[in-house]
Amino acid sequence: MVTIGNAHDDLIHDAVLDYYGKRLATASSDKTIKIFDIEGTQEYKLAETLVGHEGPVWQVAWAHPKFGSILATCSYDGKALIWKEQPETQQWSIIAEHKVHQASVNSVSWAPHELGAVLLCTSSDGKVSVVDFKEDGTTSHVIFDAHAIGVNSASWAPINTSGKDSQNERRFVTCGSDNLAKIWKFDSSSNTYVEEAKLEGHTDWVRDVCWSPSVLIRSYIATASQDRTVLIWSQDNTGKWQKQPLTSEKFPDVCWRASWSLSGNILAVSGGDNKISLWRENLQGKWESAGEVDQ
Amino acid sequence: MVKINDIDRTSTFAWSQDVIPLLATGTVAGAVDANFNSSSSLELWNIFSPTDKDEPVFSASVENRFYGLEWSKPFEGRPKGLLAGAFENGVVEFWDADILIKTKDLSKASVHKSTKHSGAVKTLQFNPNQNHILVTGGSKGEIFIWDTKTFSDPFTPGKAMTPMDEINSVAWNQSVSHIFASTSNGGYTSIWDLKSKREVLHLSYNGQLGRAEFSSVAWHPTQSTKLIVASENDNCPLILTYDLRNANEPEKILQGHKKGVLSLDWCKQDPELLISSGKDNSTILWNPITGEKLGEYPTTANWAFQTRFAPSSPDIFGTASFDGKIIIQSLQDTSPPVSTKVTANNDDEFWNKISTTDTQQPTFVKQQAPRWLKNPSSVSFGFGSKLVKITSDSSGKSVIDISQFVNNSNLQNSTDKLTK
């Protein structure tokens, strides 16, 4: 439908649509972020180029629209930046800098909006940080050691709005260069995050992790790894996380990213061979190809 | 992460191949401590352990001191690889790493000990493609090739063209497994071909700063004709890259060390990263392809004689120096500069403190992200089953595609039938 070439002067590492699918934010090794207006099914227009990072930009994340037009970005420069578009002038500016990490910040992800404006960052310094942007304009953060050698990515658990204290619903999964993924839960007594489960199964760096966003169907976690496999994790009757390989044979190259569709039943995987594949679970509980992408 | 650990040893070291690696250290030859202690030990460290990172997990004394220590990749019958030590008295000894870790008994782990070398063994390296093949080099120009599966009599690589006295560095070609390079104190870097059983090429350099005295050699991680050599001549402290298709002149000259260069390591996962260390006590990060200096790590208090990336986690590297320390640190450090806080009442204490690395931070000329962080492709879903794909070509151009995901019709049909 829409193809955007030559958008940046260097590799593009991430591209994410906003809540309404009308705008696309891109992150590049050229140190910039670009915002495109997607018009209809064929057209696009460059709306803005955001300059502020001092290194390659790895990821972008749109906040829920109830907080305004807000983007979080992260970079090799060790920072996460928060950008906001002023509704009156449509000018973008940096409204917050998150500089607690000592190495590349590899991922940014906003919590489910019910939890407030809460940003989760992972870094090559081995740490994970969670920043709260409060309504009065102040911020607070919690930072803790998560994976030796480096943390590559993280994903929030979908929120279960069954009337519990929302603070206790803060859960996410992280993955790292220690070949592991770990599930963390907020512990209000110690005011930090405690390890709830360790997902052991990969034999090389875990590059990406994605928690299926829907609570309507069974909850899945997908992990994509340098070992050329993707594992699907789900809880058995006792609550223990069990793994199932997505494919019986290894992928031809490194698995870089994994992403669930918004309904949670389709998984997309991108590889070092530049191939993108789509997967869904069949009625026998096996994962199979979910068709092609309509160009 | 920055500085991860200091190990208080004057030792040569070798990383294990694990993603969270162990470190093996062996007391280095050619140095004594303040007590003229001449003992020597082989030790293992688990520096990423949350509990016992400051003490060795294994320690045993050995009879002689090391010039080199190497840890092979796993191969048949050696699930954690082999450790090989090059000793000052000419001995080469091999230990099974798995048995050593499990039994913590050096004699049980020892699988072979040889006195083939007639003088000190200065250097050794396992073949990156034939994991059980080792090359050793030492005094009197002796070079031997070892098969550690059979431990049959080691053989020489053949006839030399250049005069060699002491071999101080060896390096296997990363893609052609029967080719290796050696440097000697005769001022030559020699290229050997085990198939034709002879030295096939040699390099020397004589430039404006003088004649290079080669101390260390490494091959390009993927391109078989390219290599890099370092000179330990204080007047000519250069690092030179060569393409052997024209070995008359270096391709790039990396100038930045103030005194002789003793060690270098070319990153296997990113050809645009190289670390070097030397007699000026410094450790420098380079882009050897462009010839640019990227940054400099805190200086040690004495010669930095060895520097090595962790082979499976190159975000981490170690530097060993004659000031009694092996410093393990991360490649990158984005923490803001801290003002040096040295508050001491007497002068001696002041100068003691200022000489330690704790008061320094790395300085970067250029922020160059390592290749292993740069994902070339990506995918994400958006509202209305829109799929955003990023793919890139080999020239580094990325293309974004936004498309509509269409359900697999067969599957859709069967689901439709089921729901009817």
Interface residues (C-beta under 8 A of the other chain):
Chain A: M1 V2 T3 I4 G5 N6 A7 H8 D10 L11 I12 H13 D14 A15 V16 L17 D18 Y19 Y20 G21 L24 T26 S28 S29 I38 E54 G55 P56 W58 Y76 D77 G78 K79 K99 H101 Q102 A103 S104 N106 S124 D125 G126 A148 I149 G150 S177 D178 N179 D204 W205 R207 W256 R257 S259 W260 S261 L262 I266 A268 V269 S270 G271 G272 N274 K275 I276 L278 R280 N282 L283 E288 S289 A290 G291 E292 V293 D294 Q295
Chain B: M1 V2 V19 I20 F48 S313 D315 I316 S330 Q332 D333 T334 S335 P336 Q367 A369 L373 K374 N375 P376 S377 S378 V379 S380 F381 G382 F383 G384 S385 K386 L387 V388 K389 I390 T391 S392 D393 G396 K397 S398 V399 I400 D401 I402 S403 Q404 F405 V406 N407 N408 S409 L411 S414 L418
